[in-house]
Amino acid sequence: MRSARRLRLRFDDSSGTLRLTCPARTSRRAALAWALDQREWIEAQLARTLPAEPLADGAIIPIEGRETRIVWAQAEPRTPRLVDGELRCGGPLAGLSRRVESFLKSHALKVMSAEVAEFAALAGVEASSVSVGDAGSRWGSCSSTRRIRLSWRLILAPPNVRRYVVAHEVAHLRHLDHGAQFKALEARLFGPGVSESKATLRRIGPRLRRVGRGR
Ligand SMILES: [Zn+2]
C-alpha cells in the first residue's frame, strides 16, 4: 500500500485491480496526479502478478533486449559468458542462478558506468560514484552528492531503454528536479525518442522485474 496524507493506493493481487481512495474533499484531478506519480510502485506491484523467471538451465531471459538462453554444461568455464546468443555457464549446477545473476550485475555495472561517463562528459559534470542494485521499485536515482544508482535489471532491457534511464540520471547531476532545464538537458544527452523509450520501459518493466525471481 502507498499513502500520502489521506490518499491511498492499494493493489489487489487476486483481481489485478488498483484501488485509489481519497477523502471526499480531495479533487479528482489532484488524486489522479498523485497516483500517476506512483507509477514505478504500481509497476512493481504488477510485476508480482507475472510468472517468475528463474535463472535456470534452459531458461530464456532478455539480455540487452535479446532473448538469450541460459545453457549449462560442465565443460564450460564457471563464469558465465555470452557466446553466439547464448549465455554459457559451467561449474556446479547448484550455484548456477547465483553465478548468472552476478554476471548480469557486473555486466550491467560495466556497461552503465561507461554510459554515465559518456553522458557526464557531454553534460560537463562528473558522478561521484555509480553502482547497481535492486532496491525498491526505482530504475535509477541520483543523490545530491552526485551518486548514481541504477537497477541492474536495466541490462535486460533494449539499449535505448537503458540509455534513456542513464541519461535521465546524469541530467539530475545538473538539475535535481524535473523542470524545463532538466528536460532540455535530458533530451540533449539522450537525443530524440525520450518518450518512446520511457513508454517501452513502462511496458516491459513488469517482466524485467520478474527475471531471476523464483527458484
Ligand atoms: Zn528523475
Residues whose N, C-alpha, C, O or C-beta is under 5 A from the ligand:
A	BS01	ZN	none
